[in-house]
């Protein structure tokens, strides 16, 4: 039987769990077998990119064949700290092994991470037990049909069932992105009752600013809504109407680049004689990096000439985005409740902090989410470790690690490894950020979840191969079952679930533009909507999902069983991806979980209170 030296996820060995505010005392305990002879354990703690500090551990006695040691440290400044234990005899060390367990080694191995964040780090409470819904504005609902196109180079798509255009063009993107289905603010407003029934409390809108591509990530005018969507006043009315349904709206902030076809750059000349590209004396000239060393004469985002990069350290650009009357001020005044920052990894930390100040000047309840695809606490950029998740930058991030773990689980990955990835994020993220992390399965940048789960992997195949592909009808029942199982996981993990528009009716599609089809309002698919609405209702009614802690109960074979503990209630979540009925125990009661299904049990945190079952 293996010996447990240390496990950072167990309260016996480390308290408190996970990341801590600066100034918090952290106690670490080590168990060493008595037959190891004399040892003099030291905690070796290293602040990121600094020299290690050795702390001698206290001897706390012995029992059951083990010597017990402990040490308490109090990090006073925010940052990343890494640690292992040195036994100080025969070069033996205890380093981090699989599942955060300590393992004996004679050479320095992996370290445990301790994230220390700013003690004043707070995030909005309103989002934490809610449900988000992501809308790609052109593709959700057309409230005003057959609108004239506001620009002659746009192609209107009256047939809403047609696949988005994708054939090659002269554009560097390699596909036509000028086809518009006419989704607008009025359409979103019409569907607010539907979203309320689904349990949505926050809408995240992909870019809405005037731009000359249907994705609108090539901003043309930051201060004006795209005329195909409606006016700024229409947006304000949408926000007001959404509030009546208990729904807030956050916007996509694209601040690392603009469009070349914009009033700021104006390479195409749509906006007259001015603009940084055409006028060396333009007030926007300092926003961009012009140099003959670049292929197109200016720095562009990932080499796309239609997306000139912005120099975020330009004082006039920072003022334009962050100061009174600027981009953030304008849209929050119109009713938005926050922003999601596109490619946050590519924005300097000090610029993100200025954005945070601008957002929070409208109230601490305003939300700031960043697009990060990995563990945001360990990201590096600009030659240093990123600091945007320590309390002075982002509130939280898009939780791609949870997305990947959930899809891998329902696709048959080792459950132990999936649980380890989930708990690593729970352990590394500051609690204020974890509690409102954006958990999802699909976005405009990924395959539709059901496609990723049940269809053939694209493996780099081109858009002609991706076009028109559908999961065979004989496999759809299984595909929907696994999609719901994955959503059950992201609805019950720490953070906030987000449904990408159309996932609830099992819309399919590989990468863009196929994952951005028009919502099928004629769909009769109802197998997902009811359970998702029930999960949203459960999140609102049970405080275990409102910032409650997480404890792993079992991760073995096909079973993933974990516990969420709130102030007054505890929830047990049992997922069974296997083909057989699962009979297990929770709260001292027997619980059955159907093949490919899940069971959620909730009980008050008082002895002898009768719990109740929620089975899906």
VOKOLKE-912769 format. One line per field, with one value per residue (C-alpha): residue in three letters; x, y, z. Coordinates in Angstrom, 1 decimal, decimal comma. Example, Ala and Ser with C-alpha at 12.3 -4.5 7.8 and 13.67 -1.06 7.14 Angstrom:
// residues 2
res <- [ALA_SER]
x <- [12,3_13,7]
y <- [-4,5_-1,1]
z <- [7,8_7,1]
//
This chain:
// residues 616
res <- [UNK_UNK_UNK_UNK_UNK_UNK_UNK_UNK_UNK_UNK_UNK_UNK_UNK_UNK_UNK_UNK_UNK_UNK_UNK_UNK_UNK_UNK_UNK_UNK_UNK_UNK_UNK_UNK_UNK_UNK_UNK_UNK_UNK_UNK_UNK_UNK_UNK_UNK_UNK_UNK_UNK_UNK_UNK_UNK_UNK_UNK_UNK_UNK_UNK_UNK_UNK_UNK_UNK_UNK_UNK_UNK_UNK_UNK_UNK_UNK_UNK_UNK_UNK_UNK_UNK_UNK_UNK_UNK_UNK_UNK_UNK_UNK_UNK_UNK_UNK_UNK_UNK_UNK_UNK_UNK_UNK_UNK_UNK_UNK_UNK_UNK_UNK_UNK_UNK_UNK_UNK_UNK_UNK_UNK_UNK_UNK_UNK_UNK_UNK_UNK_UNK_UNK_UNK_UNK_UNK_UNK_UNK_UNK_UNK_UNK_UNK_UNK_UNK_UNK_UNK_UNK_UNK_UNK_UNK_UNK_UNK_UNK_UNK_UNK_UNK_UNK_UNK_UNK_UNK_UNK_UNK_UNK_UNK_UNK_UNK_UNK_UNK_UNK_UNK_UNK_UNK_UNK_UNK_UNK_UNK_UNK_UNK_UNK_UNK_UNK_UNK_UNK_UNK_UNK_UNK_UNK_UNK_UNK_UNK_UNK_UNK_UNK_UNK_UNK_UNK_UNK_UNK_UNK_UNK_UNK_UNK_UNK_UNK_UNK_UNK_UNK_UNK_UNK_UNK_UNK_UNK_UNK_UNK_UNK_UNK_UNK_UNK_UNK_UNK_UNK_UNK_UNK_UNK_UNK_UNK_UNK_UNK_UNK_UNK_UNK_UNK_UNK_UNK_UNK_UNK_UNK_UNK_UNK_UNK_UNK_UNK_UNK_UNK_UNK_UNK_UNK_UNK_UNK_UNK_UNK_UNK_UNK_UNK_UNK_UNK_UNK_UNK_UNK_UNK_UNK_UNK_UNK_UNK_UNK_UNK_UNK_UNK_UNK_UNK_UNK_UNK_UNK_UNK_UNK_UNK_UNK_UNK_UNK_UNK_UNK_UNK_UNK_UNK_UNK_UNK_UNK_UNK_UNK_UNK_UNK_UNK_UNK_UNK_UNK_UNK_UNK_UNK_UNK_UNK_UNK_UNK_UNK_UNK_UNK_UNK_UNK_UNK_UNK_UNK_UNK_UNK_UNK_UNK_UNK_UNK_UNK_UNK_UNK_UNK_UNK_UNK_UNK_UNK_UNK_UNK_UNK_UNK_UNK_UNK_UNK_UNK_UNK_UNK_UNK_UNK_UNK_UNK_UNK_UNK_UNK_UNK_UNK_UNK_UNK_UNK_UNK_UNK_UNK_UNK_UNK_UNK_UNK_UNK_UNK_UNK_UNK_UNK_UNK_UNK_UNK_UNK_UNK_UNK_UNK_UNK_UNK_UNK_UNK_UNK_UNK_UNK_UNK_UNK_UNK_UNK_UNK_UNK_UNK_UNK_UNK_UNK_UNK_UNK_UNK_UNK_UNK_UNK_UNK_UNK_UNK_UNK_UNK_UNK_UNK_UNK_UNK_UNK_UNK_UNK_UNK_UNK_UNK_UNK_UNK_UNK_UNK_UNK_UNK_UNK_UNK_UNK_UNK_UNK_UNK_UNK_UNK_UNK_UNK_UNK_UNK_UNK_UNK_UNK_UNK_UNK_UNK_UNK_UNK_UNK_UNK_UNK_UNK_UNK_UNK_UNK_UNK_UNK_UNK_UNK_UNK_UNK_UNK_UNK_UNK_UNK_UNK_UNK_UNK_UNK_UNK_UNK_UNK_UNK_UNK_UNK_UNK_UNK_UNK_UNK_UNK_UNK_UNK_UNK_UNK_UNK_UNK_UNK_UNK_UNK_UNK_UNK_UNK_UNK_UNK_UNK_UNK_UNK_UNK_UNK_UNK_UNK_UNK_UNK_UNK_UNK_UNK_UNK_UNK_UNK_UNK_UNK_UNK_UNK_UNK_UNK_UNK_UNK_UNK_UNK_UNK_UNK_UNK_UNK_UNK_UNK_UNK_UNK_UNK_UNK_UNK_UNK_UNK_UNK_UNK_UNK_UNK_UNK_UNK_UNK_UNK_UNK_UNK_UNK_UNK_UNK_UNK_UNK_UNK_UNK_UNK_UNK_UNK_UNK_UNK_UNK_UNK_UNK_UNK_UNK_UNK_UNK_UNK_UNK_UNK_UNK_UNK_UNK_UNK_UNK_UNK_UNK_UNK_UNK_UNK_UNK_UNK_UNK_UNK_UNK_UNK_UNK_UNK_UNK_UNK_UNK_UNK_UNK_UNK_UNK_UNK_UNK_UNK_UNK_UNK_UNK_UNK_UNK_UNK_UNK_UNK_UNK_UNK_UNK_UNK_UNK_UNK_UNK_UNK_UNK_UNK_UNK_UNK_UNK_UNK_UNK_UNK_UNK_UNK_UNK_UNK_UNK_UNK_UNK_UNK_UNK_UNK_UNK_UNK_UNK_UNK_UNK_UNK_UNK_UNK_UNK_UNK_UNK_UNK_UNK_UNK_UNK_UNK_UNK_UNK_UNK_UNK_UNK_UNK_UNK_UNK_UNK_UNK_UNK_UNK_UNK_UNK_UNK_UNK_UNK_UNK_UNK_UNK_UNK_UNK_UNK_UNK]
x <- [0,0_1,5_2,2_0,7_3,4_1,4_-1,6_-2,3_-6,0_-6,7_-7,4_-5,2_-2,1_-2,9_-5,2_-6,8_-7,5_-6,2_-5,3_-5,3_-5,4_-2,1_-1,6_-3,3_-1,6_-1,1_-0,4_1,3_1,6_3,9_3,7_7,0_7,2_9,2_11,3_12,8_15,0_16,0_14,7_14,7_12,0_12,1_9,5_11,3_9,1_10,0_8,2_8,1_11,5_13,0_15,4_14,0_13,4_13,7_11,4_12,2_9,1_8,0_7,7_4,1_4,5_4,0_1,4_0,5_4,1_4,5_6,2_4,2_5,6_4,0_4,9_2,8_3,8_2,1_2,9_2,5_2,6_0,5_2,2_2,8_4,7_6,1_7,1_8,3_9,8_13,4_14,0_17,6_18,9_20,4_19,2_15,6_12,8_9,0_7,8_4,5_3,3_0,1_-3,2_-1,3_0,2_3,7_6,2_9,7_12,6_16,3_16,3_14,2_10,9_7,6_6,5_3,1_1,7_0,3_-1,5_-1,6_-3,9_-4,7_-6,7_-9,2_-10,1_-13,8_-16,0_-19,8_-22,1_-25,0_-23,4_-22,2_-25,3_-26,6_-26,4_-24,9_-25,9_-23,6_-25,1_-23,4_-25,6_-26,0_-27,1_-29,6_-32,9_-34,0_-36,6_-36,9_-37,0_-35,8_-33,9_-32,0_-28,2_-26,6_-23,5_-23,5_-20,9_-23,0_-24,8_-28,2_-29,3_-33,1_-32,9_-32,1_-31,5_-28,6_-25,1_-22,8_-20,7_-17,2_-15,6_-12,1_-11,8_-9,0_-9,3_-6,6_-9,2_-9,8_-13,6_-16,3_-17,5_-19,7_-23,0_-25,5_-28,6_-30,0_-29,9_-30,5_-31,2_-35,0_-34,7_-32,8_-35,4_-38,2_-36,6_-36,0_-39,0_-37,5_-34,1_-35,7_-37,5_-34,1_-32,8_-30,5_-29,3_-26,6_-26,2_-22,7_-22,8_-20,1_-19,1_-21,9_-19,9_-20,0_-17,7_-17,4_-17,5_-20,3_-18,1_-17,5_-14,1_-12,6_-14,0_-14,8_-16,5_-16,2_-18,8_-21,6_-23,7_-23,5_-26,6_-27,7_-28,2_-29,9_-29,0_-27,3_-30,8_-32,0_-29,2_-30,1_-33,8_-32,6_-30,6_-33,7_-36,0_-33,5_-33,3_-37,1_-36,5_-33,7_-31,0_-27,9_-25,8_-22,1_-20,2_-17,2_-14,4_-11,9_-9,0_-5,9_-6,7_-9,2_-10,3_-8,3_-11,7_-12,4_-12,6_-9,4_-7,2_-9,3_-7,1_-10,0_-11,2_-14,7_-14,4_-13,1_-9,6_-8,6_-7,5_-4,0_-3,3_-4,0_-3,0_0,3_-1,2_-4,3_-5,1_-5,2_-1,7_0,0_-2,4_-0,6_2,9_3,9_7,2_8,6_9,8_6,2_5,0_2,0_3,8_2,2_2,0_-1,2_-2,9_-1,4_-0,5_-4,0_-3,7_-7,3_-6,7_-4,0_-2,7_-3,2_-0,4_-2,1_0,5_-0,5_-1,9_-4,5_-5,7_-5,8_-7,8_-10,2_-10,9_-10,9_-11,6_-14,9_-16,8_-14,7_-15,6_-16,2_-18,0_-20,3_-21,5_-21,9_-23,9_-26,2_-26,9_-24,2_-23,1_-19,5_-17,1_-15,4_-11,9_-11,0_-7,5_-6,7_-3,4_-2,3_-3,2_-0,6_-1,4_-1,3_-3,8_-6,1_-5,8_-6,9_-9,8_-10,8_-10,7_-12,9_-15,4_-15,5_-16,0_-19,6_-20,0_-18,3_-21,1_-19,8_-18,1_-14,8_-14,0_-10,8_-10,3_-7,6_-7,3_-5,1_-4,6_-4,7_-2,6_0,5_0,3_3,4_3,6_5,6_8,6_7,0_4,3_0,9_-0,8_-4,3_-5,9_-4,6_-7,1_-6,2_-7,0_-9,7_-12,6_-12,2_-11,6_-13,2_-12,6_-11,3_-9,6_-13,1_-14,5_-11,8_-12,1_-15,9_-15,7_-12,8_-14,8_-17,8_-15,6_-13,9_-10,7_-9,4_-11,7_-8,9_-7,0_-10,1_-10,7_-7,0_-7,3_-10,5_-9,1_-5,9_-7,9_-9,9_-6,7_-4,8_-7,5_-8,4_-11,8_-13,3_-12,3_-13,2_-16,7_-17,6_-15,4_-17,2_-17,7_-18,9_-18,7_-19,0_-18,1_-17,7_-14,1_-14,6_-16,5_-20,1_-20,0_-22,2_-19,9_-16,8_-18,4_-20,0_-18,6_-15,4_-12,5_-11,6_-7,9_-7,0_-9,2_-10,3_-13,7_-14,9_-14,6_-16,3_-19,2_-22,5_-21,3_-23,9_-23,9_-25,8_-29,3_-28,7_-26,0_-28,0_-29,6_-26,2_-24,8_-27,5_-27,1_-23,4_-23,9_-26,3_-23,9_-21,1_-23,4_-24,4_-20,7_-20,2_-23,4_-22,3_-18,6_-17,4_-18,0_-20,9_-22,2_-22,6_-24,7_-23,6_-26,8_-28,3_-26,5_-29,8_-31,3_-28,3_-27,0_-24,0_-21,0_-17,2_-15,0_-16,1_-18,2_-20,0_-20,4_-22,1_-25,2_-28,5_-30,5_-33,2_-36,3_-38,3_-36,4_-38,5_-35,5_-36,6_-34,5_-32,0_-34,0_-35,9_-32,9_-30,8_-33,6_-33,9_-30,1_-30,3_-33,1_-31,2_-28,2_-30,4_-32,1_-29,1_-26,4_-23,8_-23,6_-23,2_-19,5_-19,6_-16,4_-15,7_-14,6_-13,8_-15,5_-14,7_-13,1_-12,8_-13,8_-16,9_-17,9_-17,2_-18,6_-17,9_-19,5_-20,3_-20,6_-22,3_-23,2_-26,5_-26,7_-24,5_-24,9_-23,6_-23,2_-22,7_-22,1_-22,1_-20,9_-20,9_-23,4_-24,7_-26,9_-24,8_-25,8_-23,9_-24,1_-24,5_-25,7_-25,9_-28,6_-28,6_-28,5_-29,0_-27,6_-28,8_-26,4_-25,0_-26,9_-26,3_-27,9_-27,8_-28,7_-29,1_-29,3_-29,4_-26,2_-28,1_-28,3_-31,3_-32,8_-34,2_-32,5_-34,1_-33,2_-32,8_-32,3_-31,9]
y <- [0,0_3,4_6,0_9,5_12,1_15,1_16,0_19,7_19,0_17,4_19,5_17,3_18,3_21,9_24,5_26,5_24,8_26,4_30,0_32,5_36,3_37,9_38,0_34,6_32,0_28,7_25,5_22,6_19,1_16,3_12,6_10,6_6,9_6,2_3,6_6,4_7,1_10,6_13,4_17,1_18,3_21,8_23,5_25,0_27,9_30,0_33,1_33,1_34,1_34,7_32,7_29,8_30,2_27,3_26,9_24,2_22,2_21,5_18,0_17,3_13,7_10,3_7,6_4,6_4,4_8,0_11,1_14,2_17,6_21,0_24,6_27,7_30,5_33,8_35,2_39,0_39,9_38,6_36,3_32,7_30,6_27,1_24,6_21,1_19,5_18,6_15,9_17,1_13,5_11,5_14,2_12,9_15,2_15,1_16,6_16,8_13,7_12,7_14,1_16,5_13,6_13,9_11,4_10,6_11,6_12,2_15,0_18,1_17,3_19,1_21,6_22,4_25,9_28,4_31,3_34,4_37,2_40,7_40,8_43,3_41,1_41,0_39,9_40,6_38,4_38,6_36,3_33,5_31,3_32,3_31,0_32,7_32,5_33,5_35,1_35,6_38,6_38,2_34,5_34,5_36,1_38,6_40,9_43,2_41,0_42,0_45,0_46,9_46,3_49,4_48,9_47,8_45,1_43,1_40,0_39,4_35,8_35,5_31,7_31,2_27,5_28,0_27,2_30,2_31,0_29,7_29,5_31,0_34,6_37,0_37,8_36,4_34,7_32,4_32,4_34,9_36,7_39,2_37,2_38,5_36,7_39,9_39,0_42,2_43,7_43,5_39,8_39,3_41,4_39,2_36,1_37,4_35,4_32,2_32,9_33,6_30,2_28,6_30,1_32,7_35,5_37,0_37,3_37,6_39,2_38,8_42,2_44,6_47,7_48,8_46,5_45,2_41,5_39,4_38,4_42,1_41,5_44,0_47,1_50,1_52,4_51,6_54,2_53,1_49,9_48,2_49,6_46,1_45,4_48,7_51,9_52,7_53,6_50,2_48,6_50,6_49,5_45,9_46,2_47,8_45,0_42,3_43,6_43,2_39,5_39,3_39,2_41,4_41,9_42,0_42,9_41,7_44,2_43,9_46,2_44,5_45,4_47,3_46,7_48,1_49,2_51,5_55,2_54,9_53,1_53,6_51,6_51,0_54,6_53,9_56,8_59,5_60,9_60,6_57,7_56,5_54,6_57,6_60,6_60,8_63,6_61,6_61,7_57,9_57,5_56,8_53,9_51,8_50,6_51,5_50,1_49,0_45,8_44,5_42,8_45,2_48,2_47,9_45,4_43,3_40,8_37,3_38,6_39,4_42,6_43,5_43,6_46,2_45,8_48,6_49,9_49,8_52,0_54,9_57,5_58,7_55,1_54,3_57,5_56,7_53,3_54,0_57,7_59,5_59,5_56,6_53,2_51,5_54,6_54,9_51,3_50,9_54,1_52,6_49,6_47,0_45,2_44,5_43,3_40,1_41,0_39,4_37,9_39,1_37,3_39,9_42,9_44,3_43,9_47,6_48,2_45,6_47,3_50,6_48,8_47,3_50,8_52,1_49,2_49,3_53,1_52,3_50,0_47,0_44,9_45,4_42,2_41,9_38,5_37,7_35,3_32,8_29,3_27,8_28,0_31,8_31,8_30,5_32,3_34,2_37,1_40,2_38,4_37,9_36,1_37,6_39,2_39,7_37,2_38,4_41,1_44,2_43,0_40,6_39,4_36,0_34,2_31,9_28,4_26,4_23,9_22,9_22,8_20,4_18,2_17,9_16,9_14,5_12,9_12,1_10,9_8,3_9,9_8,5_9,8_10,2_12,4_14,5_15,1_16,0_18,7_20,1_20,2_21,8_24,8_24,9_24,8_27,5_30,1_32,8_31,9_35,2_34,4_30,7_31,5_33,5_31,7_31,3_27,5_26,4_23,6_25,6_29,1_30,9_29,8_26,0_23,2_22,9_20,7_18,0_17,9_17,6_14,9_12,7_13,4_12,6_14,9_17,4_17,0_20,0_19,2_22,1_23,8_21,9_18,7_20,3_21,7_20,0_17,3_16,0_13,3_10,2_10,0_6,7_8,3_11,3_9,8_8,9_12,3_14,2_12,0_12,7_16,4_16,7_14,8_17,3_20,2_18,7_18,8_22,4_23,4_21,9_22,7_25,9_28,9_29,9_27,8_29,4_27,9_28,9_29,8_26,8_24,2_23,6_22,4_20,4_22,6_21,1_22,5_22,4_25,6_28,9_29,6_26,3_26,8_30,2_29,1_30,9_29,6_27,1_28,6_25,8_23,1_20,5_19,3_19,4_16,8_19,3_22,5_21,1_19,6_22,7_24,9_22,5_22,7_26,5_26,4_24,1_26,5_29,3_27,3_25,6_27,7_24,9_26,3_29,8_29,8_26,5_24,4_21,3_17,9_14,9_11,7_9,3_9,4_5,9_4,0_5,7_7,4_11,0_11,9_15,1_17,2_20,9_22,4_25,7_27,6_25,9_23,1_20,3_18,8_15,4_15,2_11,7_11,2_7,9_7,8_4,0_1,6_0,1_1,3_2,6_1,9_4,0_5,8_9,5_11,1_7,6_6,7_4,5_6,4_5,0_6,7_5,6_4,6_7,8_9,8_11,8_12,2_15,3_15,0_18,0_18,0_20,7_21,0_20,1_16,7_14,5_16,8_14,8_15,4_15,2_13,8_15,6_13,0_13,7]
z <- [0,0_-1,0_1,6_1,4_2,2_1,2_-1,0_-1,6_-2,2_1,2_4,3_6,4_4,5_3,4_4,7_3,3_0,0_-3,2_-3,9_-1,0_-0,5_0,4_4,2_4,7_6,9_5,0_7,0_5,3_6,9_5,9_6,9_6,7_7,6_10,8_9,0_6,9_10,0_11,0_8,7_9,2_6,7_5,2_3,1_0,1_-1,1_-4,2_-5,4_-9,1_-10,6_-7,1_-4,9_-2,8_0,9_3,3_6,3_8,8_9,7_13,3_14,6_15,6_17,0_15,5_15,2_12,9_11,8_10,6_11,8_11,4_10,6_9,9_9,0_8,6_6,1_5,4_1,9_2,1_-1,6_-4,5_-7,1_-7,9_-5,4_-6,0_-3,3_-2,5_0,7_1,3_3,9_4,4_4,5_1,6_-0,9_-0,5_-1,5_-1,7_-5,0_-6,7_-8,4_-10,2_-8,7_-6,4_-4,4_-2,9_-4,2_-3,0_-5,3_-5,1_-7,7_-7,9_-9,5_-10,1_-7,6_-6,2_-7,0_-4,5_-6,1_-3,9_-5,0_-3,9_-0,7_-2,1_-5,1_-5,4_-8,3_-9,0_-7,0_-9,5_-12,0_-9,6_-9,5_-12,9_-16,4_-19,5_-23,1_-26,0_-29,1_-32,4_-33,3_-37,0_-36,6_-33,7_-34,7_-37,3_-35,6_-38,6_-41,7_-45,1_-44,0_-46,7_-46,4_-44,9_-47,2_-50,8_-50,3_-47,9_-49,2_-47,6_-46,9_-47,0_-46,7_-43,1_-43,4_-45,9_-44,8_-44,3_-47,3_-47,1_-50,5_-51,1_-52,0_-52,3_-48,6_-46,4_-44,2_-47,2_-47,1_-47,8_-44,6_-46,2_-46,1_-43,5_-42,2_-40,6_-36,9_-34,9_-31,5_-32,1_-32,7_-29,4_-27,6_-29,1_-27,7_-24,2_-22,8_-24,4_-22,8_-19,4_-19,6_-20,4_-17,1_-18,7_-16,5_-18,7_-22,4_-23,9_-27,3_-29,9_-31,3_-32,1_-33,2_-36,8_-38,8_-42,4_-41,9_-40,4_-37,4_-36,6_-35,1_-37,6_-35,8_-38,0_-35,4_-31,6_-30,7_-33,1_-33,2_-36,6_-38,5_-39,5_-35,8_-35,0_-33,4_-30,1_-28,7_-29,9_-27,9_-24,8_-25,1_-25,4_-22,2_-20,4_-21,7_-20,7_-17,1_-16,9_-17,6_-15,0_-17,7_-18,1_-21,2_-21,6_-24,8_-26,7_-26,5_-29,3_-28,3_-29,8_-33,4_-35,6_-39,1_-41,9_-43,3_-40,4_-39,7_-37,7_-40,3_-43,5_-45,9_-48,1_-48,2_-47,1_-44,5_-46,8_-47,1_-43,4_-41,3_-40,2_-43,4_-45,7_-43,5_-41,7_-39,6_-38,6_-34,9_-35,1_-36,6_-33,2_-32,7_-35,3_-36,0_-39,5_-40,7_-44,1_-42,4_-42,3_-45,4_-45,7_-44,3_-40,8_-38,0_-38,3_-36,1_-36,9_-40,4_-41,5_-43,4_-42,8_-39,0_-38,2_-34,7_-32,2_-30,0_-26,6_-25,0_-27,2_-24,8_-27,2_-27,7_-24,0_-23,5_-26,3_-24,8_-21,1_-20,3_-19,9_-23,2_-24,5_-25,6_-22,3_-20,8_-23,8_-23,8_-20,0_-20,0_-22,6_-20,3_-20,8_-17,6_-18,6_-21,3_-22,5_-23,7_-27,0_-27,0_-23,5_-23,6_-26,2_-24,2_-21,8_-18,1_-17,4_-20,3_-18,8_-15,4_-17,0_-18,6_-15,3_-13,7_-16,5_-16,1_-12,3_-12,3_-13,3_-10,3_-8,7_-10,2_-13,7_-15,1_-16,9_-18,6_-20,6_-23,4_-22,2_-23,5_-20,9_-17,1_-16,7_-13,6_-15,3_-18,6_-19,8_-22,2_-23,0_-21,4_-18,0_-16,1_-16,7_-13,6_-14,9_-12,6_-9,3_-8,5_-10,4_-13,9_-15,1_-12,9_-14,5_-17,8_-20,3_-18,9_-21,8_-19,5_-18,2_-21,7_-22,9_-19,7_-20,1_-23,8_-23,1_-20,3_-22,4_-25,2_-23,0_-21,6_-18,3_-15,7_-13,2_-15,6_-16,3_-12,6_-12,1_-14,8_-13,3_-9,7_-10,9_-12,1_-8,9_-6,9_-9,0_-9,5_-7,0_-5,6_-6,7_-10,3_-10,1_-8,8_-12,0_-14,5_-17,9_-18,4_-21,8_-24,4_-27,6_-28,8_-32,1_-32,1_-31,6_-33,2_-32,0_-28,9_-30,4_-33,4_-31,3_-29,2_-31,9_-35,4_-37,0_-36,0_-38,7_-38,1_-40,1_-43,1_-45,2_-45,2_-48,3_-46,2_-43,2_-45,3_-45,0_-42,7_-40,2_-37,5_-38,9_-37,6_-36,0_-33,8_-32,7_-29,7_-28,2_-29,3_-27,5_-24,4_-24,2_-24,9_-22,0_-19,8_-20,7_-20,0_-16,6_-15,7_-16,7_-15,0_-11,7_-11,5_-9,9_-12,2_-14,4_-17,3_-20,7_-23,6_-27,1_-29,0_-30,6_-28,6_-26,8_-30,0_-30,9_-33,8_-35,5_-37,3_-37,4_-37,2_-38,5_-40,4_-39,9_-36,2_-36,9_-38,8_-38,2_-35,3_-36,4_-34,9_-36,6_-34,7_-32,9_-30,9_-27,2_-25,5_-24,2_-23,4_-20,5_-18,6_-19,2_-17,8_-14,8_-14,2_-14,3_-11,8_-9,6_-9,6_-8,5_-5,7_-4,2_-2,6_-3,1_-6,6_-5,5_-4,6_-2,8_-2,5_-4,5_-3,2_-5,4_-4,2_-7,0_-10,4_-11,7_-14,8_-16,2_-13,0_-12,0_-8,6_-6,8_-4,1_-3,9_-0,3_0,2_3,4_3,9_1,4_-0,1_-3,6_-4,7_-8,5_-10,0_-13,7_-15,4_-19,0_-19,0_-20,6_-17,3_-14,5_-11,6_-8,0_-5,5_-2,2_-1,4_1,9_3,3_0,8_-2,3_-5,6_-9,1_-12,2_-15,6_-18,3_-19,9_-17,3_-14,1_-10,7_-8,5_-4,8_-2,6_1,2_3,9_5,9_9,1_10,6_10,0_7,4_4,5_1,2_-2,2_-5,5_-8,7_-11,5_-15,2]
//
